[in-house]
Amino acid sequence: MDREERYRLVARNTAEVVTEEELDSLLDRDPTIYIGYAPTGEMHIGHFTTIRKLADFLQAGLEVKVLIADLHAHLDDEKSPFDLLDARSAYYREAIAGMVGAAGAEPGEIEFIQGREIELSAEYSLDLLRMAADTTIARTRRAGSEVVRQSENPTLGGLLYPLLQSLDVAALEADIAYGGIDQRGIYMLSREVLPEHGYNAPVCLFAPLLSGLTGGKMSASEAGSGIDLTDDSEAVEEKIAGAYCPQGEVTNNGVLEYLQYLIFPILEERGEPFAISRPEEYGGDVTYEDYAALEADFRTEELHPQDLKAAAATYIDEAIAPIRNRFADRPDLLAEAYPEKYD
């Protein structure tokens, strides 16, 4: 694979690369990229669109590390109780492995690390204290404002969170930090503070945050806003059928975003087009080799929302089916991680 193709795979479907020149220079070798997930609530299709890119990284020859950031989940306003961290970490690892496999990559090629494996060492603790000594509260609050739960009287754990996440980059010896665009503040902090403590500033890749199916930002607390990984076929069809998808409008259109960032990349990996079945009186069946062509037809109203939704529901259901089946075979994972819901 030539360098241009490697760069395309690594950078495609991202919201921002910081910086493009630094990323290009890293591809002279096989760099290490990491993404971290704090095991809090159940994972959903928004996570899937982000994790699907791990298949791109593997295909491009990068070494991929996934940090299950268990201590972060507790430090952030105790979003996960301490006694559930191990159970939720096990669930997250299984969910991420399932998503990587469903995206067409091999989960066994990814290195999984649990946060406390690296974050309780004497060297890590000393570095953390040194960073805390010269980083202001205002700076850390600003860095974590899109990630850490904010309040007028924050806990010390929430204030430490951005420093831990920055230090994770160094502890994992990662050249590239990958995460949602909401992580930007924290990783810009890491690019500032890590060099001050003898570490390299990471290249940063940011994934876009998806719109909710009800319009606006996806929210895990809003019913119908997104697709859950355990949703059955009927639930997927019902949520997509009721989704915000005005004719000709592409802004804040969650259905289109699912297709762009999840379905089309999976189909490209398989060498398959996106097929829509419709009556002859409405134009007959149509196939799309790439997302841009589908979006163009939707913008010009050549493609009706009803036909788009029907096909999207089928492909999305097919994409999450292996993950759904994985948990159907292991109901204990969800029951132990979220006993208040599944017991």
N, C-alpha and C positions, 0 to 999 in steps of 0.2 A: 504494500500500500504506500503510495507516494505521500509526501508531506502535505500537499494541498488537500488531499482527501482526508487525511487524519485531522487536519484543522477543521474541515467542514463537519465531520462527525462530532468532534468535541464541542464546537461552538454552536451548532444548529439548534434552533428552538430555544435559545436562551434570551433573557431580557437584557443582559449586559455582560460584557467581558472586561475585567479590569486586570491588566490591560491587554489589548490585542497583540501588541508587540511582544510583551513578556510571554504570553501564551505561545506565540509562534516560535520564540527562541527555545522554549522548553521542549518542543517537539523534535529537537535534535536528538533526544534520548527518549526513554520511556518513563515519564514522570509519574508520581504518585498523586492521586486525587482522593479526597475524602468528603463524605457527607455525614453529618451527625443528626440523629433523631432522639429527642427526649421522649421516653415512653409514657405519654399521658393518656389522652383519649384514644378511642379506636381509630384505626387508619381508614382512609376513604380514597375515592378516585383522584382527589387532588394530590395525595401522596403518590399515587400510581403514576401520574403524568411526570412527576419529578423523578421518581425512581426508574422510570422507563429509560431515562438517559444513561443509566449505568450500563445498559447494553451498548450504547454508542461508545462509551469510554473503553469498555472491554474490547470492542471491535477495533478501536483505534490503537490498542496496545498499551493502554494505561494500566498501572497497578491501582486497583480500587479498594479502598477501605471504608467500611461503614461503622461509625461509632454509635452504639446504643447508649445514649447519654443519660444513664439512670440517675446519677446524682443531680444533674441539671433539672430533671423532672420534679425532684423533691424541693430543690432550692427555690424554684420559681413558684413561690406562694403555695407550696405543698400541693401542686396540681396532681401529683401522685403520692399517696401515703407511703411512708417508708417501708411498711411491711408488704406492700404490693409491688415494689420495684423489681424484684426478681421475676415475678409472674408476668408483669407487663413487658419486661425486657425479653423474655422468652417468646411472648406473643409477637412483639415487634420484629424480632429476628425471623420468625416463621413467616410473618406477613411480607416482609421485604424480600425474603428468598422466593416466596410465591410470586410476587410481582415481577421480579427479575426473570424468573422462569417463564412467566406468561408473556414477557416482552421478547422472548426468543434467545435469551442469554443463559449462561450456566452459573447458577448461584454459587457453586463450589469454587469458582474463580475469584470470589470476593472474600476479603478478610474481614470478619466481624470482630469487633472489640467492644467489651462492655466498659463503660466509663470508669468504674472504680478499679479496673485492672491497671490503669495508667495514672489516675488522678489522686491516688493515695500514697504515692511514692514520696520519699523525702525530697528528692530533687524537684519534683513537680510542686510540692508544697512550698519549698523555699522560693522558687520562681514566682509562684502566685503571690506570696507575701511581698516580694520585692516589687512586683508590678502594682500591687495594691498601695504601696507606699508612695508611688509617684503618679497615680491616676486619680483624678478628682471624682467625687460623687456625681457632680453634674455631667461630667464626660461619660461615665458609665451608664447613667440613666438615659442620656441622649442616645447612646449607642444601642441600648436594648429596648428602646421605646416601642418598637414594632413587634417585639418578641416576648419580652418579660412583662408580666402583669404589673401595671403601674398603680400606685396609690400615693396619697399625701404622706403617709408614714410607712415607707417600704421596709421590708425585712432586709437584713444584711445579706441573706442568701441571694435575693434578687439583684442586689448591687454587685455581688461577686460573679454572677452568671456570665456577663460579657467577658470578664477576664479569664474565666475558666474556658470559655469557648475559644478565645484567642489562643490560650496556651495549649489547647488540644491540638491545634494545627502543628505546633512545634513538637509536642510529645509524640504525635503520630508520624513525624517526619514527612509531612505532606507538602508537596509543591503547589498544589491547587486546592482551594477550599470551594466546595460546591454547596449551594443551598438556595432557598427561595429568596426572591428580591426583598422580602421583609427582613432578611438577615444582613442586609447591606451595611447597616450602621455598625454592627458588631465586627464584621470583617474589615471594614475601613479602619476601625480601632486596631484590629490585629496588625494591619499593614503599618500602622504608626508605632505601636508599642513593642512588637516582637524584635525589630531591628535594634531597638534601644537595649535589649537584653541578650544580644548575641545571636539572634535567630533571623532567618530570611523572611522577608515579607511575602506572603503567599499571593499567587495569581488567584483571582476570584471569578467564579462563574455563577451567575444568578439565574434561576428559573423564574418564569412569570407566575404570578398568582392568578388562579382561574376565577372567572366570574361564576356566581351561583346560578343554579337553574331557575331561580326566582328573580333574577336580575340583581345587579350589584355584586359585591364581594361574596364569595362562598363562605358560609358560616356553618360550622359543625353543630351549632345550637339551634339552627333554623330547620324545621322539618321540610324536606323536599328540596333543600338547597343544593344537595349533592348526592352522588351515588355511593352507598356503602359497599364495602368489599363483600359483605355477606348478603346483599340484596338478592332476592330470587328474580327470575325472569319477569314475573308479573310486576314486581316492584320497580324494576328498571324501566319497563315499558310505560308504566303509569307515570313515573317521574319525568321521563323524557317527553311523553305526550303532553304533560301539563307545563312544560318548561317555557320560559320567556324566550321567544324566538320570532320577533316580528318580521314580516316579509321584507326582504331586502336589507335588513339592518344587521351589521356584523359587530357593532360595539356592544360590550357587555353581554354577548351571546354565548352562554356556557356550552350549548350544544356544539356550536362551531369550534369552540376552543378544545373540547374533548376530542373532536376529530383531528384538529391540527396537531395537538401535542401528544396524543396517545394513539389513536386509531391509525392514522396515515403512516406514522413511523413503524408501527407493527406490521402493517400491510407491505410497506417497502421492504422490510426485512424478509418477508415471505415471497416477495415478487408478485403480489396480488393487487388488483385494482379495488376501488370502493364501488360497489354495485348497488344501484337503486332500481327497484321494480315499480313500475307504474303503468296504468292503462294507456293504450295507444292514443286515446282521445286527449290525454294530458302529456303527450310527447313520447310515450313508450319507455322501455327500459333504457337506462343510461349508466355508463361507467366512467370513473375518474381515476386517472393514473397518479394524480398529485392533488394536494389540498388547494393550491392556488386556483386550479381550474374549477373546482367545486365552489370556492368562495366567489369567483367571478360570476358564475351562473346564478348564485344566490343573490348577489348584489343587484344583478339586472332583472331579477325575478323570473328568470328562466327555470329556476328550481324552487318549488313551493315548500314552505315550512313543513307541511304535513308529510310530504314525501321524504324530506330530509330527516325528520324525526323518526319515521318508521324504520328507515335504514339504519340510522344512528343507534337506535335502541337495540337492534339485532347485533350490530358489531360490538357495542359496549358490553352487552350481556355475554357475548362470546369471549371478550377479553377478560372479564372478571370471573368467568366460570371456573377456571382452574384454581383460582384463589379461594373462591366460595367452597369448592369441593374439598380443598385442603383443610379448611376449618370444619367442614362437616365430618371429616374423618378424625378430627382432633377437637371435639367440643370442650375438652378439659382446658385448653389454652385460653379460650375466652372466659370460661366460667371462673378460672383462677385469677385472671387478670382483672375482670370486671364483675365480681361476685354480686354487687348490688343490682346488676342488670340480668345476669344469666343464671343465678342460683334459684 
